[in-house]
């Protein structure tokens, strides 16, 4: 998976390219653990994310919990396969998803 980041003041945009799974989730976890200080708006672009596994869901949950305390988090451009995972797991009920 490739992670592209764009920082604009207190806004961080992250684009994920490829698969967010057990092998790659640690890459995103590192970003979440080290780069959210002072961030009030976190935006994910999932237009090039092809798959998300439970390990990836865990990282998104950690990010959402952190951003609930310091700002907002939105996920944009979710494909049908990833959206199906969000819906089946109930993540679509608490993630702010905009297509």
C-alpha positions as semicolon CSV with decimal commas, in nm:
position;residue;x (nm);y (nm);z (nm)
1;X;0,000;0,000;0,000
2;X;0,110;0,353;-0,068
3;X;0,021;0,643;0,162
4;X;0,020;0,996;0,021
5;X;-0,010;1,280;0,272
6;X;-0,084;1,648;0,229
7;X;-0,071;1,881;0,529
8;X;-0,255;2,214;0,508
9;X;-0,224;2,391;0,841
10;X;-0,431;2,189;1,088
11;X;-0,584;1,975;0,810
12;X;-0,429;1,644;0,700
13;X;-0,535;1,469;0,380
14;X;-0,432;1,107;0,340
15;X;-0,475;0,906;0,020
16;X;-0,444;0,529;0,044
17;X;-0,348;0,332;-0,265
18;X;-0,373;-0,046;-0,275
19;X;-0,479;-0,279;0,007
20;X;-0,523;-0,195;0,374
21;X;-0,470;-0,536;0,534
22;X;-0,270;-0,714;0,804
23;X;0,054;-0,658;0,612
24;X;0,007;-0,286;0,544
25;X;-0,201;-0,165;0,842
26;X;0,113;-0,094;1,045
27;X;0,213;0,173;0,790
28;X;-0,111;0,363;0,848
29;X;-0,091;0,302;1,223
30;X;0,248;0,475;1,229
31;X;0,100;0,780;1,056
32;X;-0,196;0,789;1,296
33;X;0,028;0,756;1,601
34;X;0,286;1,016;1,495
35;X;0,124;1,275;1,269
36;X;-0,212;1,373;1,421
37;X;-0,084;1,612;1,687
38;X;-0,251;1,946;1,623
39;X;-0,468;1,809;1,342
40;X;-0,830;1,923;1,362
41;X;-0,950;1,785;1,029
42;X;-0,844;1,445;0,895
43;X;-0,958;1,344;0,547
44;X;-0,902;1,008;0,383
45;X;-0,926;0,960;0,007
46;X;-1,012;0,596;-0,063
47;X;-1,057;0,635;-0,440
48;X;-0,756;0,407;-0,500
49;X;-0,804;0,177;-0,199
50;X;-0,905;-0,164;-0,332
51;X;-0,949;-0,365;-0,011
52;X;-0,976;-0,325;0,365
53;X;-0,932;-0,607;0,617
54;X;-1,000;-0,624;0,990
55;X;-0,650;-0,495;1,072
56;X;-0,724;-0,188;0,862
57;X;-1,061;-0,141;1,030
58;X;-0,888;-0,138;1,367
59;X;-0,657;0,145;1,257
60;X;-0,953;0,344;1,124
61;X;-1,129;0,297;1,458
62;X;-0,821;0,425;1,643
63;X;-0,806;0,727;1,411
64;X;-1,178;0,799;1,456
65;X;-1,155;0,780;1,836
66;X;-0,859;1,017;1,838
67;X;-1,021;1,263;1,599
68;X;-1,344;1,260;1,803
69;X;-1,137;1,424;2,078
70;X;-0,957;1,681;1,864
71;X;-1,163;1,747;1,551
72;X;-1,325;1,560;1,265
73;X;-1,249;1,270;1,031
74;X;-1,407;1,206;0,692
75;X;-1,358;0,930;0,439
76;X;-1,411;1,018;0,072
77;X;-1,453;0,817;-0,250
78;X;-1,515;0,469;-0,107
79;X;-1,558;0,197;-0,371
80;X;-1,838;-0,061;-0,351
81;X;-1,618;-0,343;-0,216
82;X;-1,480;-0,134;0,071
83;X;-1,825;0,013;0,141
84;X;-1,966;-0,339;0,169
85;X;-1,708;-0,417;0,440
86;X;-1,800;-0,096;0,624
87;X;-2,170;-0,185;0,606
88;X;-2,126;-0,551;0,709
89;X;-1,913;-0,457;1,010
90;X;-2,126;-0,161;1,119
91;X;-1,844;0,086;1,057
92;X;-2,069;0,279;0,819
93;X;-2,281;0,370;1,124
94;X;-2,010;0,579;1,289
95;X;-1,761;0,673;1,015
96;X;-1,834;0,993;0,824
97;X;-1,830;0,864;0,466
98;X;-1,879;1,094;0,166
99;X;-1,877;0,954;-0,186
